[in-house]
Amino acid sequence: MAIARTPLAVAAAAVVVAGLTGCGMMNGFVENEKERSFSTWERAAEDGDHDFAPPEFVPEDATDIRMRMVTGGDGGLLRYSSATGPTDDECVEGSLSGEPVIDSSWWPQTLPDEGVICGTWRVFEADGTTYAFTG
């Protein structure tokens, strides 16, 4: 018995296949991201995982540090609390052009236009918390 292939059936099958492919692709992205949190700068610095070493601009009094990084690639999010601003001499005020390549539930929904540029990191403060992204 032959199966009739109407344009609608073919389109529906394509949507299902694309949806399944999208799930597989999304899982690939999630698998390429790691997230860690540390209570203090010292704990993050002592951890030994190079991907999660605090960037130079993070002050030593930083607490409640949370990082989400792309593994084997370029991109990351960072959040911390501190009474001190970015401490690296290389940091300069500037435009925060671009958007993060990854997202997280703790990341702010809107980004300011201006902030501080510290190497490849774009840094800003929101509601008393410092945020940064790269990639």
C-alpha positions as a Markdown table, in Angstrom:
| # | Residue | x | y | z |
|---|---|---|---|---|
| 1 | Met | 0.0 | 0.0 | 0.0 |
| 2 | Ala | 1.5 | 3.4 | -1.0 |
| 3 | Ile | 1.3 | 6.3 | 1.4 |
| 4 | Ala | 0.0 | 9.5 | -0.2 |
| 5 | Arg | 2.4 | 12.4 | 0.3 |
| 6 | Thr | 0.5 | 15.6 | 0.3 |
| 7 | Pro | 2.3 | 18.9 | 0.6 |
| 8 | Leu | 0.8 | 19.4 | 4.1 |
| 9 | Ala | 2.1 | 16.0 | 5.3 |
| 10 | Val | 5.6 | 16.8 | 3.9 |
| 11 | Ala | 5.6 | 20.2 | 5.6 |
| 12 | Ala | 4.4 | 18.7 | 8.9 |
| 13 | Ala | 7.2 | 16.1 | 8.7 |
| 14 | Ala | 9.8 | 18.8 | 8.0 |
| 15 | Val | 8.6 | 20.7 | 11.1 |
| 16 | Val | 8.9 | 17.6 | 13.3 |
| 17 | Val | 12.4 | 16.8 | 12.0 |
| 18 | Ala | 13.5 | 20.5 | 12.4 |
| 19 | Gly | 12.2 | 20.5 | 15.9 |
| 20 | Leu | 14.1 | 17.3 | 16.8 |
| 21 | Thr | 17.2 | 18.7 | 15.2 |
| 22 | Gly | 16.8 | 21.9 | 17.2 |
| 23 | Cys | 16.5 | 20.0 | 20.4 |
| 24 | Gly | 19.7 | 18.1 | 19.6 |
| 25 | Met | 21.5 | 21.3 | 18.7 |
| 26 | Met | 20.2 | 23.0 | 21.9 |
| 27 | Asn | 21.5 | 20.1 | 24.0 |
| 28 | Gly | 24.9 | 20.5 | 22.3 |
| 29 | Phe | 25.0 | 24.1 | 23.4 |
| 30 | Val | 23.9 | 23.3 | 26.9 |
| 31 | Glu | 26.5 | 20.6 | 27.1 |
| 32 | Asn | 29.2 | 23.2 | 26.1 |
| 33 | Glu | 28.4 | 25.4 | 29.0 |
| 34 | Lys | 29.4 | 25.1 | 32.6 |
| 35 | Glu | 28.2 | 27.1 | 35.6 |
| 36 | Arg | 29.9 | 27.5 | 39.0 |
| 37 | Ser | 29.4 | 29.6 | 42.0 |
| 38 | Phe | 31.8 | 30.6 | 44.8 |
| 39 | Ser | 31.1 | 32.3 | 48.1 |
| 40 | Thr | 34.3 | 34.4 | 47.9 |
| 41 | Trp | 37.1 | 35.5 | 45.5 |
| 42 | Glu | 39.6 | 33.5 | 47.5 |
| 43 | Arg | 37.6 | 30.3 | 47.0 |
| 44 | Ala | 37.3 | 30.9 | 43.2 |
| 45 | Ala | 41.0 | 31.7 | 43.0 |
| 46 | Glu | 41.9 | 28.5 | 44.8 |
| 47 | Asp | 39.5 | 26.3 | 42.9 |
| 48 | Gly | 42.1 | 25.3 | 40.3 |
| 49 | Asp | 39.6 | 25.2 | 37.3 |
| 50 | His | 41.2 | 27.5 | 34.8 |
| 51 | Asp | 37.9 | 28.2 | 33.1 |
| 52 | Phe | 36.6 | 29.7 | 36.4 |
| 53 | Ala | 39.6 | 31.7 | 37.6 |
| 54 | Pro | 38.3 | 35.2 | 38.5 |
| 55 | Pro | 39.3 | 37.7 | 35.8 |
| 56 | Glu | 42.0 | 40.2 | 36.8 |
| 57 | Phe | 39.4 | 43.0 | 37.2 |
| 58 | Val | 37.4 | 41.1 | 39.9 |
| 59 | Pro | 38.4 | 42.7 | 43.3 |
| 60 | Glu | 39.6 | 40.4 | 46.1 |
| 61 | Asp | 36.6 | 41.5 | 48.3 |
| 62 | Ala | 34.1 | 40.0 | 45.8 |
| 63 | Thr | 31.5 | 37.6 | 47.2 |
| 64 | Asp | 28.6 | 35.6 | 45.8 |
| 65 | Ile | 30.5 | 35.0 | 42.6 |
| 66 | Arg | 28.7 | 33.2 | 39.8 |
| 67 | Met | 30.1 | 32.3 | 36.4 |
| 68 | Arg | 28.6 | 30.6 | 33.3 |
| 69 | Met | 31.2 | 29.8 | 30.7 |
| 70 | Val | 31.3 | 28.3 | 27.2 |
| 71 | Thr | 33.6 | 25.3 | 27.4 |
| 72 | Gly | 36.0 | 24.9 | 24.5 |
| 73 | Gly | 34.9 | 28.2 | 23.1 |
| 74 | Asp | 34.6 | 31.9 | 23.6 |
| 75 | Gly | 31.9 | 33.4 | 25.9 |
| 76 | Gly | 31.0 | 33.8 | 29.5 |
| 77 | Leu | 28.9 | 35.5 | 32.1 |
| 78 | Leu | 30.0 | 36.7 | 35.5 |
| 79 | Arg | 28.2 | 38.1 | 38.5 |
| 80 | Tyr | 29.5 | 39.2 | 41.9 |
| 81 | Ser | 29.0 | 41.6 | 44.8 |
| 82 | Ser | 31.7 | 44.0 | 46.0 |
| 83 | Ala | 32.1 | 47.4 | 47.6 |
| 84 | Thr | 35.0 | 47.9 | 45.1 |
| 85 | Gly | 34.7 | 48.5 | 41.4 |
| 86 | Pro | 36.7 | 46.7 | 38.7 |
| 87 | Thr | 40.3 | 46.8 | 39.8 |
| 88 | Asp | 42.4 | 46.2 | 36.7 |
| 89 | Asp | 44.4 | 49.1 | 35.4 |
| 90 | Glu | 43.5 | 48.1 | 31.9 |
| 91 | Cys | 39.7 | 48.8 | 32.5 |
| 92 | Val | 38.3 | 51.9 | 30.8 |
| 93 | Glu | 34.9 | 53.4 | 30.6 |
| 94 | Gly | 33.2 | 52.7 | 27.2 |
| 95 | Ser | 30.2 | 51.5 | 25.2 |
| 96 | Leu | 28.9 | 48.0 | 25.9 |
| 97 | Ser | 28.4 | 47.0 | 22.3 |
| 98 | Gly | 27.3 | 43.5 | 21.6 |
| 99 | Glu | 25.4 | 40.9 | 23.5 |
| 100 | Pro | 26.4 | 37.8 | 25.5 |
| 101 | Val | 26.5 | 34.6 | 23.4 |
| 102 | Ile | 24.9 | 32.7 | 26.3 |
| 103 | Asp | 22.2 | 33.3 | 28.9 |
| 104 | Ser | 21.3 | 32.4 | 32.4 |
| 105 | Ser | 18.4 | 32.8 | 34.8 |
| 106 | Trp | 20.4 | 35.2 | 37.0 |
| 107 | Trp | 21.5 | 37.4 | 34.1 |
| 108 | Pro | 19.7 | 40.8 | 33.8 |
| 109 | Gln | 17.1 | 41.1 | 31.0 |
| 110 | Thr | 18.3 | 44.5 | 29.9 |
| 111 | Leu | 21.8 | 45.8 | 29.5 |
| 112 | Pro | 23.0 | 49.4 | 29.9 |
| 113 | Asp | 24.6 | 51.1 | 26.9 |
| 114 | Glu | 27.7 | 52.3 | 28.9 |
| 115 | Gly | 30.0 | 50.5 | 31.3 |
| 116 | Val | 33.6 | 49.5 | 31.8 |
| 117 | Ile | 35.7 | 47.6 | 29.2 |
| 118 | Cys | 38.3 | 45.3 | 30.9 |
| 119 | Gly | 40.1 | 43.5 | 28.1 |
| 120 | Thr | 37.5 | 41.3 | 26.4 |
| 121 | Trp | 35.0 | 41.7 | 29.3 |
| 122 | Arg | 32.2 | 44.3 | 29.3 |
| 123 | Val | 31.4 | 45.2 | 32.9 |
| 124 | Phe | 28.4 | 47.0 | 34.4 |
| 125 | Glu | 26.5 | 47.4 | 37.7 |
| 126 | Ala | 22.8 | 46.8 | 38.2 |
| 127 | Asp | 21.0 | 47.0 | 41.6 |
| 128 | Gly | 24.3 | 46.8 | 43.5 |
| 129 | Thr | 25.6 | 43.8 | 41.7 |
| 130 | Thr | 28.4 | 43.8 | 39.2 |
| 131 | Tyr | 27.9 | 41.9 | 35.9 |
| 132 | Ala | 30.3 | 41.1 | 33.1 |
| 133 | Phe | 30.2 | 39.3 | 29.8 |
| 134 | Thr | 32.7 | 38.2 | 27.2 |
| 135 | Gly | 32.5 | 36.6 | 23.8 |
